[in-house]
Every structure is written in structure tokens, then in C-alpha cells.
């Protein structure tokens, strides 16, 4: 694969990301307040060294070891109540060549990298594994750290309940009721811990991990939501960063954060669906849907509308029916990885005949309770969301008209629309202040973190970063859905520190 150099115009603009925007001039529900600015690291005293023991679980590299670290629940009260963060490590394979630690930062919010040293870490080139300890961790609130739960009912654990698809007629009344029910359960059952979960505190926890590892600086490979965590860490602790890779980037617009991330799905699906349509119309494809790519989109929209009117029972699924929104959510999820295209096509073919395949497997409810609580708390505690039903109604109507594939969901009301508390501190504004040691890598067609948002991250970081844009489809670029040129460029930076002098595009 070859790459071509492209000049990127860098301006210092406000940029950030989130999910479920209200259009039409809606304002934030309340002013952000807190005793300390998010630009203040607020570290506590140096933590003790980690006590490495055998990791729980199966399928792990036998070299991976685990430990726990106590951190303040509230960094404004560093000597107050503590919570636990679980950490994992595989040491550098050539101790004599060791450079430092490479932290693996998962997506989400609600994702964990605790098993990643044994998982995706194995994909890293040998020269990176030789020189870096691979470090994973379980963010605050997740199960192997101090866990949190909202205690939701089974129906509210469905993706289509948490990712707020409006009613077939565009109404958001039911979504607002769901938002109130979920947010009240989180407030009732999550306690002080759920109020402490935020991206800024995740970054502070990372710096406690760095200190406990005995590292003066730390490198990172961050993916998806993890790119925002990595950017926030690089903003709060710039002099403690070594080589930072941000892979599949969120828009860092500090006025929206999670609202902007959700809103970005409408653009991301539009960017990515043509690749699915081309695949689904290719001659010789056993799961072919149409003779031409142009026929796939109207076919999908007709089927979704039919399922809105007449869902098909789907025993074992949640909800136990294939309705239009379940089809749309399946489509959105499939766009993240071309390997999922066949599953989506088979579901479409079955539904056209009035049948369904076996219900897809789902994690246990207890695991969903935990990850949903952490993810929801992060989105709602990072920035205040509009609370007006009318604002979401207007945003959904505009989105449905412009982007029928996503049917208004990206502009709808998540539980944050009824979150009972305001953020404790302003969200972190990503800027170009700090060392120039960040490399962004981004697929051109990404449904979850589209290129348009990644360009906002690139703009916000300015001189601190360069960017590799990859002519590929799917969510996650490096060593996943990218290409050899992009992988080679990122690997070289992690291994040697050699970074492109200017932005490049890998074809």
C-alpha cells in the first residue's frame, strides 16, 4: 500500500463530541459548576508500588499479571474515600531494550482493557512488545475495579432502549420516559461512585497508574472513546506523555462531548453504508441483496418501515421482536466491521420472508448492568444535556428528514436528558498546548467515529499531532480494519518515535 502526503489546514477551533443533540438553539440544562477547574490535574500523593499476582479468567497469556490500585473516589478530597482500579501487565520481552510502558485504553465508555495485553497486545509488532510493558486497566466503576450498577429492569438493558430510537412516527415522548426511569434508577442505586465517573477522573486514575508503575512518562494506544480519554490525559498531564496513538477519533467539542459523539452516527452511517451496498450487490455474493448498489438503500428503508408496522416475533432477543429499530441498530453495529456484513444481509433476507435467524447471544444481565452504568454515568457527568422534550423533538425531526438510515436516533434523548445532577466540573477543552508527540490514525469510512469528527480532533490538537488517514472501512484502524501502510506508520512510531512530519493519507 502507498501513501500520499496531504497538507492539513490547522486552525485553533473549538471542537468536541457527544451523543443525542438538541437542534434549534437549545441551551445546556444548567451551568457547569465545581470547586476546581478540569484543567487542574488534582493528583494525590504518590501511590504505593503494585503487587502483581495471578489474573483471574481464562485464555490469558501466562505472562500477564494483575494488581489493584487504590485511588480517591473524589480527587477534591484525595485523603477521603478510596476505590479500587484493576491493572494488568505483560512485561517487555527484552528487558535490556525496555523503553517504558504502553497503556492500552479501551473504547466505550464502559469498555475495559484489562485483558488487552493478552489480546490485542499480541497483534503489536515484536519490536514494540520487546521494548514496552503492555498495560491494561479496568476503568472506575467496572466489575473488577470497584463496581457500580444502576439496577435496571431487563427491558432497559436492550441496546434500542439505551441508544434512543424514536417511535415510528418520530415521537420522543417514550424516550423521555425511559430517560427518566433509567436516570432515577442510576441515582438511586449508583450512590457516590456513579457521580464520580467521568473522563477527567479516568485521566486522573491513569496518572495514578503511571505513578504506581514507577514511570516518569507513559505511552498509550487509545481506541474510539479511549481517544478522548487519551486526549484529556494529554491535556491534563502533558509532560507525562511519551508516544500517544489515538485510533478512531471522537470529536472533542467540549460544549457537547457525548451528545456530539451520538450525533456523529448519522454522518458515519452515511459515509459507510455505500461500502455495504457495494458488497451486498456484488455478483457471486451468496448473501446478495440486490443487483445494483443503488437498490440496497431503498430496500433497507422499505424493510425497516415494514417492520415498524409489523414486527416479527424473535424469541430470546431483547426486545423479543425484530422491529424497525432493531433492524436499524443491527445495521449500525454491522457497519463497524465489514466482517459483520454477511450477518446483516442474512437478517435482511430472512426478514423479507417473514422469518428471523436464532437470537444473537448477549452478555449476562449482570455484566450489562455494570457496563451500562459506567457508560451512562460517563456521558452524563462529562457535560450537561438539554432537558427539554421540545428540543429533542425538533432535533429528531431534522435528523430523520436528512438521514433516514438512522431515523433520528443520533439527535434523541439518552438518559442524560433526565440526569438528576449537574457535572461537578467543566469538561476538558482539548488544545495544542503541550509536547508534539501525538499520532492520530483514522479510517475514512467509520460509522461510530467518522472522519469529520477525527478532523476536529486533529484541528484541536494542532501542532501537537500529525494524522494518518486510511482508505478503509470500519471502526478501529490500527491492526484491525486499516491497511498495511497505516499499520506500518503507527508501528514505526510506537517502536522508534519516528512520526510523519506532516499528515499523510494511506490508500
N, C-alpha and C positions, 0 to 999 in steps of 0.2 A: 504494500500500500504506500502511496505517496502523499506528501502533504504540500500545501501551498501556503506561503506566508500572506497574511492579510493584516493591514493596519486597522486597529480598532480605535475609534474616536473615544477618548476618555474625557468625560466631564464629571464634575463633582455634583451629583444629583442625589436627592433623597430617594431611597429605594428600600423596599421590604416585601413581606409576603404574608399570605394567610388564606382563610377559607370562609366563604359564605358572606359575601359583601352585600351591603345595602346600597342601592343606587339612588340617585335623586337627591343628593345633598343631605343625607342623614349624618348626624354627628355622633361621636362616641357617647356611650351612655353616661359616663361620668369622668371627671378629670382624673388622671393618674396621679397617685399620691404615694408617698413612702418616706421613711425617715432618712433614707440615703439614696443617692443617685445610682443608677445602674452602671455608670461609668466608674464607680468605685469598686475595686476588687473585693474589699472586705474579707480578707483572709484571716484565719485564726492562727494560733501558734503552730509550729511545725509538728506534724503528726508523727507517731512512732513508726518504726520500720514495720513492713508487712511480714506476717508469719505464714509462710507458704505451706499448704497441706494438699492432700489429695482432693481432686474435684469430684463432686457428685455428678452422676449422669453416665451415659453410655456413648460409645463411638468417639470418645475424645482421644487425641494424641496423648500417649502415656507421659510425654514430657510436660504437658500442661499442668500447672499447679494453680491453686486458688487461695485466696485470702480475703479477709474482710477488713474494712477501714471505717472507723467512727468519724463522722463529720457533724457539724452543727446542723440541726434542723433549721435554725434561723441564724443566718450569718450576721444579723444585727445583734445577736446575743450569743457570741461564739463560745461562751462558757456554760450555756444553758443546755437544754435537752439535746441529746445526740441521736442520730440514726445511723444505720449501717449501709455501706456500699460494698457490694461484692466485686472482686477484681480477679482477673486471671492472667497468666503469663506463660509463654514459652520462651526460654532464654535464647539469645543469639547463638547460632550454631557454630560460629568461630569466635570464641571469647577473645582471642588475641586481636581480632579485627573489629571488635564491637565498637559501634559509634554511640548508641543510646537506645531509647525506647520508641517504638512506633505504636501509638494508640489507635485502635480501631473504633470508630464512632458510628454506631448504627443509626438507621433512619427511624421513622415513626411519625410523631413522637409516640413512645411506648415500645420501641424496639430495644433489644439488648445485643451487645457484642461479646457477652461473657464466653460463649463457645466459639467465637470467631478465630482466635489463634489456632484452633484445631480445624476450623472450617475454611473460610475464605483466605485465612492466612497461609494455607498450604498452596494457594494459587500464586502467591507472590514469588518473584524470581529468586533464585538461590542467593544472589548477591545481596538482596535485601534481608533475607532470613539469616544470612551469615552475620550481618552487621547490626541487626536490631532485635532487641527483645520485642515480641509481639504481645501487646497488652489489650485485653478486653475488660469490659465492666458492665455491670447491671445498674442503669440509672436509678436515682432515688425513686422509691415507691414500687419498684418491680419486685417480683417474688423472692429472689434470692438476696436482695437487699432488704431493707425494712419495707414490708409490703403494704399496699393500700388497696381498698376496694370501695366501689360505690354501692354494692349490694343491689344491683339492678335485676329486674324481672327478666325471664328468658327472652321474651319478645323484644326487649330493648337492647339485647346483645346482637341483634341482627345488623348486618352492615347497612342495610337500607333504612334502618332506624337512626343509626348514628351518622351516616352520610345522608343528609336530609333531602331525599327526593320529594318534590311536591306532589300533591294529589293530581290525578289525570287532568283535571280542569285548571291546574295551576294554583289551586288554593294552598296557603301555607298555615292555615288555622291548626290543622293536625300536627304540623311540625312544631309550632309554638307550644302546643300542649305537651308534646314529647320532650321538648327542651326543658320545660318547667319540671316535669316529672323526673327526668334524669338529673338535672342540676340539684333539685331538692334532695334526691337520694344521695348524691355525692357529698353535699354539705352535711347531711345527717350522719352518714357512715364513714366519711373520709377523715374527719377530725382535723387537727392542726397539720398533719402531714400533707393532706391533699392541698392545703392552702400554701404549702411551701414549695410545691413542684412548679418549676419554671425553667426556661432556657438559661437565664442568668445564673440560677443556682446550680444547674447542671454544669455550667462552665466553672463555677467555683469548686464544685466537687472534683472536677477534672484536675484542677490545680492542687487540690489536696492529694489526689492520687499521684500526681507528678512528684510532689514533695516526699510522699511516703516511699516512692521508688528510689529516692535519692538522686533524682535527675535535676540538673540545673535548667535544662531545656527539654522539650518533648516534641517529637514529630507526630503527625496524625494523618490517617486516611479516613475521611468522613464522607458518608453517603447520604443523599436525599435530605431529610430533616437534619441529619447529622452535619450537613454543610452549614446550616445556620448555627448549630452548636459550635462548630469549628470556627466560624467567623466571629461569633460572640467571644469565644475564648481568646482568639487572636486580637480582639479589640480590648478586652479587659486585662489581658496578660501578654502584651505584645513581645516583651523581652524574654518570655519563657517559651517561645515557639522556635522550633528548628525548621523542619521541612513539612509544610502543610499542603495536603492534597484535598481539594473539595470536589467531589464527584457527584454530578446530577444535582444541580444547584437550585435552591429556593431563592425567590426574590426577597431581598432583605428589607423591604419597605417597613420602617419601624412604625408607621401610622396604622398598619393593617396586620402585619405578621400572619398568623394563621388564617385570617379572613382572606388575605391575598393568595395564600397557597391553595385554598379550596377554589377560589375564583379562577385560578390558573388552569384548572382542569378543562374548562371549556375550550381554551386555546390549545392545550396539549392534546386533547382528543381530536380536534380538527387537524392538527399537524400530523397525527399518527394514523388516523382511520384510512387515508388513502393507501398506506402500505398494506393494511389488512385487506382492503378492497382488491388491490392488485393480486395479492396472494390467493384470495378467495375466488378469483375468476380465472386463475391460470389453468390452461389446458393440462390434463393429466393429473390434476389435484383430486384425490379421492373424496375430499370434502368440499368440492367446488360448489359454490352457491349460485353463480350466475355466469353468463357467457362473457360479460364485459365488466370492467371495474366500475363503470358508471352506473351499473344496475344494482350494485351491492348496497349503497347507502339508502335509496328508496325502499329496497326490500327490507332492510333492517328497520327503518322507521315505520313501515306498514305493519310489520310483525309486532313491534313494541306497542303501537296503538291498539292493535287487536287484543293483545294480552292485557292492556289497560282495561278493556271492556269485558274480556272473558278469560280470566286467569286459568291456568291448568294446575290441578292438584299436584303437589310434589311432596309426598310423604318423606319425612326425615330431614327436610330442609328447614331453614328458619328465615322467613316465614315458610309455611308448608304449602306454598304455591309458587308457580312461575308466573309472575305478573310482569307488566311492562317495566317497572323499576328494577326488578331482579334481573331482567334481561339487560337493561342499560348498565347496571352495576357490574354484571359479568363482562360486558363489553369493555367497560373502563378498566377493569382488572386485567383483562386479556391483552389490552394494548401495551401493558408494561413489559411484555416479553413475547417476541414472535413465536416462541415455543408453545405459547398458550393459544395461538390462533386456531389450531385444529379443534380444541375443546369448545371454543366459542362457535365455530362453524357447525359442529355436531349438535350443539344445543339448538342452534337456529334451525337446522334441518329437522330435528325431532319436533320442535315446537310447531313448525309449519304443518306437520302431520298430526298435531294434537297430542303428542306424547312428550315424555321427558326421560332423560337418562337417570341412572341412580343418583341420589342426592350426593353432592360433593361432601367430603369429610370436613369436619370442623373441629377446632380445638375444644377441649372441655370447657364448660361454662366457667369454672373457677379460674382458668387461665385467661379467658376473655374478660372476666370481671377485673382482673388485675391490669392487663394492658390497656383496656378501655379507660379505666380510672386515671392512669398515668397520662395517656394521650389527651384525654379531655381536659384534665387539670392544666397541662402544659399550654394548650391552645387558649384556655380561658383565663389563665393567670398571666400570660405574657402581655396581653393588651385587652382593653375593654371593648366589647362588641356592642353594636346598636341593640336596643331593646324594643324598638317599635315594630309591631306587626306590619304596619303600612310600608315601612322601609324595605322589609324583606319581600313583601308582595310586589312592590314595584321592581325591585332588582330581579326577582324571578321572572316576571313578565317580560322584561327586556332580554334576559338571557335566553328564555325559551324561543323568542322570536328570532334571535340572532344565531343561536347554537342549538338546534333541535336535537342533536345527538345526546346532549347532556340534560335536556329538558328542564333547565332552570336550577338543577341541584347546586351548581357551584356558587350561586348567589343566595342560597337559602339559609335558614336559621338552624344552626347547630345548638347544642345545649348551652353554649356560651351566651346565647341571646337572653337566657334567664339566669345566668350565673349569679349567685347571691352576694358575692364580694367583688370589690374592685381590685385591680392589681396593686401589689404593695410598692411597686417601683416602676418608673418609666421603662419601656423596652429599650434595649441597647441599639444605638444608631451605628451602623457599620460605616467606617470611613477609611481613608487612605493613610491614616496615621499609624506608623509602625514599620517594622522591617519589611523589605520586599522579599518575601520568602513563601508566597502562596501560589500554587498552580491549580487552576480550575480545569476540569475536563467535563465535557458536556456533549450528549448526543443531540443531533439536530431534531429528531422526532422522539419526543418523550412526553407521554400523556400526563405524568404526575408533576414533573418539574420541567416545564417546557423551556425551550431555548430563549424565549422572550424574557422569562424570569432570570435565567442564568446571566443574560446580558446586563440585567440590572445589578446583579451581584458583582459582575466584572466592573461595571461603572462605579459602584460604590467603593470598591477596594482600590481602584485607581492604580497608582504606582506600586502598590503592594503586591500586585498579582500579574501573571500572564495567563492566557486561556488557550486550551486545545479544544476546538470544536470538531466533532466526529460525525461523519456522514453515516449515521447508523440509526436504527430504530429500537426503542425500548427504554426502560427505566433502569439506571445504573449503566455506566460506561466502562470504567476500568476493569479489565479482566472478566467482563460479563457480556454486555451487548454492544461493545465498542468494536474496534478493529485493531489490527496489528500495529499500525502507525501510532494510534493513540496510546495503546498499551505500552509500546516501546518508549514513547516520550515520557510517560508517567514513571515507568520503572527506572529509567535513567535518572530522573530527578531524585527519586527516593534513594537510589543506590549511591549516586555520586554528587548530588546537589546541582547538577547541570540542568538548567531550565531554559526553554526557548527565550531568546532576547525580546521577542515580540509575539503577539498572538499568532497562532497557526490554525489551519484547517486540515484535517486528515480526511482524504477522500477514499 
